[in-house]
Amino acid sequence: MKIFTSKSALSKFLNELREQKKSIGFVPTMGALHEGHLSLIDIARRQSDVIVCSIFVNPTQFNDPADLEKYPRPVDADIEKLRGADVDILFLPSVEEMYEPGESWHLDLGYLENVLEGKIRPGHYQGVTQVVKKFFDIVKPDVAFFGQKDFQQVLILRSMVKMLNIPVKLVMCPIKREEDGLALSSRNIHLSSSERHNALALSASLNSAKDHFSVKSLDELKSDAIAFLSASEGVELDYFEIYDAETLQPATSKDVGSIVALVAAKVGETRLIDNILLK
């Protein structure tokens, strides 16, 4: 695995691979890698000749400095995991390499930016689109792979790609879970054993909604989930919503093409998100 810390050196090397007609798959991460990230790499391997992975804890997408400060950064362990996953190239830039002093960015993301995570974390998706656009400009991937766990993020990035006419295909990869249903997340490391047990309420609420989708109304599914989560020990609910999976507007009928249930909650001091496609 080749490791690059410089934009220019990485771009030069990738240009040489493109001249050899190699297709480039890109998996951007913030590190603290787990089996969820490795599953993206596995999917990328089947769809690309060359896999580029990045590790960069992006400061512009954190609206809480304390959250940025405590974000795990086990870089040496991450590098070993990427070597084991047969990643071809790791891009490991510094903040100074990625951002100019005083740099500004704003993209009109419309409705998508002001619901769910966007409403609770103002500015978060501006930071996400800012850094992903930078990565796309540097790597110029044919295909980029993102996890379904960040469902809203994928829809926002699809919107950006369309808006800015970026020649990349986005692939949303299924959520990877522990055997008991907990969605894998870099933040799970902060959960105590009792908090980890309490966190299972999130996936339980989603699975119950899916199991009862055919026999209950959308309003019943939502109210049942909120009642369950509100009564769950150690869970502080932010939202449980049932939305049209294409528009992220509230689903008012089961007749739309696809429907997603999304949940976010704090378990102890750790904020977790999860979702499931109901249809």
N, C-alpha and C positions, 0 to 999 in steps of 0.2 A: 504493500500500500504506500503510495506517495503522499506526503503531507506538504501542503502549501499554506503559507501564512500571508502571502502577497497576492493581491488581485491580479496584478500584471503578469506575474509568473504563472499563475493558474490559467489565465486567459490564453497565454501563449501556448501552453502545453495542450489545452483543450482544442485550440485551433488546429494543431498538428494532428490530433485524433480525428477531427472533423474532416480534414483533408483525406484521411484514410477511410472515409465513409462510415465511421463508427457512430452509432446512435448513443446519445448520452442521457442517462437517467439520473435524476437529482432527488436526494432525500435530505431536506433541511431539518436540523434538530437544534435544540438548546442543550444537548448533552444530558447527563444523568440517564444514560441509555438503559432500556429494559427490553423485554421480549416484544413489546409493541413496536418499538423502533426497528428491531431486527426483522419483524414480520414485513415491514415496509420494504426493507432492503431485499428480502427474499422475493417479494412481488416485483420489485425493480429489476432484479437479476433476470427474471423471466421475460422482461419487456425491453431490455436495453443491453447494448454491448459493453458499455462502460458505466460504472456507478460512481457518482460523486456524492459524498455525504459532507454536510457542514455541521460544525459545532460552534454555536455563537449564542450567548445569552444576551439577547437584544434589549438594551436599556430603554428604548423608546416605547416599548409595548407594556412597560410596567408603570401603573399610575400610583403604586405604593412603593416608595424607596426601600422600606423594610422587607417587602416581598422580593425585590430584586436582590437585596443583600443576602437573604437566606436561601436563595435558589441554589440547589446543590450543583457542585462543579467538580465531579470526580474524573478529571480529564484523562489521567493515565489509564484508569480502568476502562474508560470509554474507548480509548485508542485500541486497547487489547480486544475489546468486544468487536470493534470494526474490523480488525485484522482477522479475527475468527470468522467473521461473516463474509470474508473475501471482498470487502469494499476496495475499489481500485484507487480512489483518490479521496483524501480528507482535506477539506478547507477549514482552517483553524485561525481565522483572522482576529486581530485585536479590535477594540472599539475605535481606536484611532485610524485603523486601516479602512473601516467601514463608513465612518462619519467624518465630515469636515466640521470644524468649529462653527457654531451658529447656523448650521444647516436647518432648513425648514421643509415641511412637506404637508400637503393637504390634498386628499382625493375625495370627491363628492360621492360617498357611498350610499347616500340616501337612507331609506327606511332601514336597511340591513344593519346600519351602524348604531341604531338607536333602540334596539330591542335586546332582550336577554343579556348576554355578556357585554354588549356595547353600552347598554343602559347602566349596568352596575359598574363597569370599568371604563369610564369616559376616556376617549383617546387611545384605548387599547388597539383597536383595529387600524387606526392611522399608523401606529407603530409597526403593526404586523405587515400592512401593505407596503410601507416604506422599506422595510428590510427585505421583504421577499422580492420586491421590484429590483432592488440592488443585486440580490443573488441571481435573479433571472438575467440581468444585464451582464453579469460577470460570467456565469456558467453557460448561459444560452442553452439550456437543456431541451431535448426533444420532448421529454416527459418528466413531470414532477409528481412526487408521491406524498400524500398527506393522509393523516389518520382520521377516521370517521368520528373519533371521540370529540375532536374540535369541529363539529358539524358546521356551526355558523361560520367559522374561519374559512372552511372550504368554499362555502357559497360566496363569501366576500371575495376570496381570491379568484374564483371563477368570474365574478363581476368585474374585477380589476383587469383580468386578462382580456375579457371582451371589450371593456371600455378603452384600454390602451392598445388593443390589437397586438398583443404579445404572442408570438408564434410558439406556444407551448401547450401540450396536452396535460390536463390535470387529472390524476387518478385518486379517487377516494378509497382508501383501504379499510377493511373491516376492523372493528374494535377487538383488541386482544384482551382476554380476561383471565384472571386466576380461576382455578377449578370451582371456587365457591361463587364466582360471578363478578367479583370486584374488577372494575376496569383498571388496567395497568396505567399508572401515571408516575411521573418523576416525583410528584408531591407525596406519593404514598409512603415514602421514606420517613416523613414527619409524623405518621400515625403511630400511636402507642398500640399495644395489642388489643386493648379494649376499644379504642377508637376505630381500629381496623374492623373489628367485629360490628361496631355501630354503622360503619360506612356501607355495609352490605345492604342497608335499607334502600340505598339509591337504586341499585340494580334490581332489587326485589320489587320496588314500585314500578319500574319499567317493564319487568317481565310479567307482572300482574296485569298491567294495561294491555300488553300484547295478548296474553292468554284470554282476556275477557273482551277483546276488540269486537268480536262478532256478535256478542250478546248484550253489550251495554252501549249506551250513547256516548258520544265524545265528552259531553258535560259530566256524565257519571264517572267515566274513566278518570277524568281530571280531578274531580272532587274526591273520589275514593283515594287517589294517590296522595293528594294534599293532606287528607285526614290521616292516612297511614304514616306519612313522613313527619307530620306535626306531632304525632304521638310516639315517634321513634326516639329512643334514648340517645342523647348526645348529638342529635342532628338539628341544625339550625337552617331551615329551608329558605333559599333565595327564591326559587321558582320551580314549578312543574308546569310545563306547557305542552299542548298538542298542536302542531303546526303543519301546514302544507310544506312538504319537504323541498319543493322547488322554489317557493317564494318566501318562506319563513313568515308568512302571514298566518294568523290563527285559522285552524281548520274548522270550517263550519258545517262540513258534510263529509261523509265517508266516500263520496263519489269522486273526489279529486284523485289524481294519478298516484301520488305517494304521500304518506303521512308519517311524521316523526314525533316522538315524545322526547322532550328534553328536560333534564333536571340539573339543578345546581344547589349545593348546600355546603355549609361549614360543618365539619366534624372535628370537634376540638378547635384548634387554631388553623386547621388545614381546609382550604376551600377545594371542593371536588366538583367535577361536571361529568355527566354521562348522558347517553341517549340510546334510543332504539327505534328502528323503523317498524312501525305498526302495520304499514301496508306498502 
